[in-house]
Amino acid sequence: MKKSLMDIICCPLDKQELELDARQEEGEEVIFGTLTCTQCGERYPIEDGIPNLLPPDMREA
């Protein structure tokens, strides 16, 4: 996921801002990490550079 996406993506549940916690980066690309909603606190994983912004009940275990 490119860090520049942080300017346009938001929490799919309440449309609030997301906070990035990058665990592995390559330049401007986030490979692994977490996006956390600043309002509701829901967490969305970033795996292999792809953010999973599905609501919690729609994610695979």
OpenMM code with the backbone's topology and positions (N, CA, C; nanometers):
from openmm import Vec3, app, unit

residues = "MET LYS LYS SER LEU MET ASP ILE ILE CYS CYS PRO LEU ASP LYS GLN GLU LEU GLU LEU ASP ALA ARG GLN GLU GLU GLY GLU GLU VAL ILE PHE GLY THR LEU THR CYS THR GLN CYS GLY GLU ARG TYR PRO ILE GLU ASP GLY ILE PRO ASN LEU LEU PRO PRO ASP MET ARG GLU ALA".split()
positions = [
    Vec3(0.0854, -0.1161, 0.0000),
    Vec3(0.0000, 0.0000, 0.0000),
    Vec3(0.0902, 0.1225, 0.0000),
    Vec3(0.0649, 0.2136, -0.0877),
    Vec3(0.1409, 0.3380, -0.0903),
    Vec3(0.0948, 0.4299, 0.0237),
    Vec3(0.1907, 0.4925, 0.0904),
    Vec3(0.1574, 0.5824, 0.2010),
    Vec3(0.0680, 0.6978, 0.1555),
    Vec3(0.0770, 0.7369, 0.0295),
    Vec3(-0.0044, 0.8472, -0.0213),
    Vec3(-0.1548, 0.8153, -0.0188),
    Vec3(-0.1912, 0.6869, -0.0094),
    Vec3(-0.3325, 0.6499, 0.0005),
    Vec3(-0.3959, 0.6980, 0.1307),
    Vec3(-0.3139, 0.7273, 0.2301),
    Vec3(-0.3664, 0.7733, 0.3583),
    Vec3(-0.4457, 0.9030, 0.3428),
    Vec3(-0.4213, 0.9778, 0.2348),
    Vec3(-0.4947, 1.1029, 0.2107),
    Vec3(-0.6374, 1.0783, 0.1641),
    Vec3(-0.6665, 0.9581, 0.1110),
    Vec3(-0.7992, 0.9360, 0.0527),
    Vec3(-0.8796, 0.8224, 0.1159),
    Vec3(-0.8140, 0.7298, 0.1877),
    Vec3(-0.8919, 0.6196, 0.2454),
    Vec3(-0.9442, 0.6583, 0.3831),
    Vec3(-1.0549, 0.5943, 0.4218),
    Vec3(-1.1148, 0.6197, 0.5526),
    Vec3(-1.1762, 0.4899, 0.6043),
    Vec3(-1.2190, 0.4916, 0.7272),
    Vec3(-1.2821, 0.3756, 0.7893),
    Vec3(-1.4127, 0.3448, 0.7147),
    Vec3(-1.4312, 0.2211, 0.6690),
    Vec3(-1.5545, 0.1878, 0.5979),
    Vec3(-1.6788, 0.1858, 0.6873),
    Vec3(-1.6591, 0.1795, 0.8178),
    Vec3(-1.7733, 0.1746, 0.9090),
    Vec3(-1.8297, 0.3127, 0.9415),
    Vec3(-1.7406, 0.4080, 0.9732),
    Vec3(-1.7904, 0.5398, 1.0144),
    Vec3(-1.7289, 0.6566, 0.9372),
    Vec3(-1.6509, 0.6246, 0.8334),
    Vec3(-1.5931, 0.7255, 0.7430),
    Vec3(-1.4969, 0.8224, 0.8110),
    Vec3(-1.4359, 0.7819, 0.9221),
    Vec3(-1.3397, 0.8657, 0.9915),
    Vec3(-1.1978, 0.8337, 0.9453),
    Vec3(-1.1017, 0.9133, 0.9891),
    Vec3(-0.9622, 0.8964, 0.9493),
    Vec3(-0.9041, 0.7666, 1.0048),
    Vec3(-0.8039, 0.7159, 0.9329),
    Vec3(-0.7316, 0.5975, 0.9760),
    Vec3(-0.5891, 0.6362, 1.0126),
    Vec3(-0.5352, 0.5704, 1.1135),
    Vec3(-0.3980, 0.5924, 1.1579),
    Vec3(-0.3141, 0.4723, 1.1139),
    Vec3(-0.1994, 0.4985, 1.0548),
    Vec3(-0.1133, 0.3942, 1.0016),
    Vec3(-0.0079, 0.3514, 1.1034),
    Vec3(0.0045, 0.2203, 1.1230),
    Vec3(0.1123, 0.1618, 1.2021),
    Vec3(0.1845, 0.0649, 1.1087),
    Vec3(0.2933, 0.1128, 1.0463),
    Vec3(0.3676, 0.0324, 0.9492),
    Vec3(0.4692, -0.0551, 1.0212),
    Vec3(0.4636, -0.1843, 0.9979),
    Vec3(0.5581, -0.2768, 1.0600),
    Vec3(0.6721, -0.3118, 0.9648),
    Vec3(0.6434, -0.3094, 0.8346),
    Vec3(0.7478, -0.3341, 0.7348),
    Vec3(0.7222, -0.2429, 0.6162),
    Vec3(0.8246, -0.1696, 0.5758),
    Vec3(0.8137, -0.0755, 0.4647),
    Vec3(0.9257, -0.0988, 0.3650),
    Vec3(0.8983, -0.0639, 0.2414),
    Vec3(0.9991, -0.0603, 0.1357),
    Vec3(0.9793, 0.0711, 0.0616),
    Vec3(1.0580, 0.1704, 0.0962),
    Vec3(1.0409, 0.3035, 0.0381),
    Vec3(0.9079, 0.3637, 0.0810),
    Vec3(0.8261, 0.4016, -0.0151),
    Vec3(0.6938, 0.4585, 0.0135),
    Vec3(0.5854, 0.3520, 0.0252),
    Vec3(0.6244, 0.2269, 0.0145),
    Vec3(0.5287, 0.1159, 0.0162),
    Vec3(0.5251, 0.0521, 0.1551),
    Vec3(0.4041, 0.0346, 0.2102),
    Vec3(0.3861, -0.0368, 0.3376),
    Vec3(0.3535, -0.1813, 0.3017),
    Vec3(0.4366, -0.2736, 0.3473),
    Vec3(0.4191, -0.4152, 0.3159),
    Vec3(0.3323, -0.4841, 0.4214),
    Vec3(0.3623, -0.4613, 0.5483),
    Vec3(0.2830, -0.5163, 0.6580),
    Vec3(0.2578, -0.4072, 0.7603),
    Vec3(0.1390, -0.4085, 0.8198),
    Vec3(0.1056, -0.3102, 0.9218),
    Vec3(-0.0421, -0.3141, 0.9547),
    Vec3(-0.0880, -0.2073, 1.0155),
    Vec3(-0.2262, -0.1978, 1.0598),
    Vec3(-0.2777, -0.0564, 1.0377),
    Vec3(-0.4031, -0.0474, 0.9982),
    Vec3(-0.4743, 0.0802, 0.9921),
    Vec3(-0.5765, 0.0784, 1.1052),
    Vec3(-0.5795, 0.1831, 1.1865),
    Vec3(-0.6719, 0.1899, 1.2997),
    Vec3(-0.7577, 0.3142, 1.2865),
    Vec3(-0.8886, 0.2971, 1.3017),
    Vec3(-0.9809, 0.4099, 1.2946),
    Vec3(-0.9633, 0.4990, 1.4175),
    Vec3(-0.9534, 0.6292, 1.3940),
    Vec3(-0.9355, 0.7237, 1.5036),
    Vec3(-1.0636, 0.7434, 1.5850),
    Vec3(-1.1785, 0.7036, 1.5312),
    Vec3(-1.3062, 0.7219, 1.6008),
    Vec3(-1.3520, 0.5937, 1.6717),
    Vec3(-1.3732, 0.4862, 1.5937),
    Vec3(-1.4296, 0.3639, 1.6531),
    Vec3(-1.3237, 0.2645, 1.7011),
    Vec3(-1.1973, 0.2824, 1.6584),
    Vec3(-1.0898, 0.1955, 1.7041),
    Vec3(-1.0774, 0.0643, 1.6286),
    Vec3(-1.1610, 0.0426, 1.5276),
    Vec3(-1.1513, -0.0813, 1.4487),
    Vec3(-1.0167, -0.0872, 1.3784),
    Vec3(-0.9607, -0.2086, 1.3707),
    Vec3(-0.8281, -0.2263, 1.3110),
    Vec3(-0.8407, -0.3040, 1.1809),
    Vec3(-0.7635, -0.2608, 1.0816),
    Vec3(-0.7627, -0.3236, 0.9500),
    Vec3(-0.6194, -0.3619, 0.9151),
    Vec3(-0.5956, -0.4891, 0.8848),
    Vec3(-0.4587, -0.5339, 0.8572),
    Vec3(-0.4111, -0.4952, 0.7170),
    Vec3(-0.2805, -0.4762, 0.7051),
    Vec3(-0.2145, -0.4607, 0.5750),
    Vec3(-0.1227, -0.5811, 0.5624),
    Vec3(-0.1461, -0.6643, 0.4620),
    Vec3(-0.0663, -0.7847, 0.4417),
    Vec3(-0.0204, -0.7902, 0.2968),
    Vec3(0.1082, -0.8099, 0.2766),
    Vec3(0.1671, -0.8140, 0.1422),
    Vec3(0.1335, -0.6881, 0.0621),
    Vec3(0.1268, -0.5750, 0.1303),
    Vec3(0.1027, -0.4476, 0.0641),
    Vec3(-0.0425, -0.4189, 0.0330),
    Vec3(-0.1354, -0.5043, 0.0789),
    Vec3(-0.2773, -0.4875, 0.0483),
    Vec3(-0.3553, -0.4620, 0.1770),
    Vec3(-0.4203, -0.3435, 0.1883),
    Vec3(-0.5032, -0.3188, 0.3068),
    Vec3(-0.6365, -0.3929, 0.2955),
    Vec3(-0.6759, -0.4602, 0.4024),
    Vec3(-0.8038, -0.5312, 0.4060),
    Vec3(-0.9038, -0.4406, 0.4784),
    Vec3(-0.9834, -0.3670, 0.4009),
    Vec3(-1.0780, -0.2720, 0.4584),
    Vec3(-1.2198, -0.3285, 0.4674),
    Vec3(-1.2303, -0.4610, 0.4642),
    Vec3(-1.3623, -0.5220, 0.4834),
    Vec3(-1.4019, -0.5076, 0.6298),
    Vec3(-1.5316, -0.4897, 0.6567),
    Vec3(-1.5777, -0.4884, 0.7960),
    Vec3(-1.5395, -0.6203, 0.8630),
    Vec3(-1.5200, -0.6184, 0.9938),
    Vec3(-1.4718, -0.7367, 1.0670),
    Vec3(-1.5549, -0.8634, 1.0420),
    Vec3(-1.6858, -0.8495, 1.0311),
    Vec3(-1.7700, -0.9678, 1.0132),
    Vec3(-1.7620, -1.0267, 0.8728),
    Vec3(-1.6962, -0.9591, 0.7794),
    Vec3(-1.6846, -1.0084, 0.6422),
    Vec3(-1.5442, -1.0622, 0.6107),
    Vec3(-1.4498, -1.0509, 0.7058),
    Vec3(-1.3126, -1.0991, 0.6847),
    Vec3(-1.3046, -1.2483, 0.7087),
    Vec3(-1.2093, -1.3124, 0.6370),
    Vec3(-1.1826, -1.4533, 0.6626),
    Vec3(-1.1013, -1.4659, 0.7898),
    Vec3(-1.1233, -1.5738, 0.8596),
    Vec3(-1.0495, -1.5967, 0.9852),
    Vec3(-0.9052, -1.6318, 0.9586),
] * unit.nanometer
topology = app.Topology()
chain = topology.addChain("A")
for resn in residues:
    res = topology.addResidue(resn, chain)
    for name in ("N", "CA", "C"):
        topology.addAtom(name, app.Element.getBySymbol(name[0]), res)
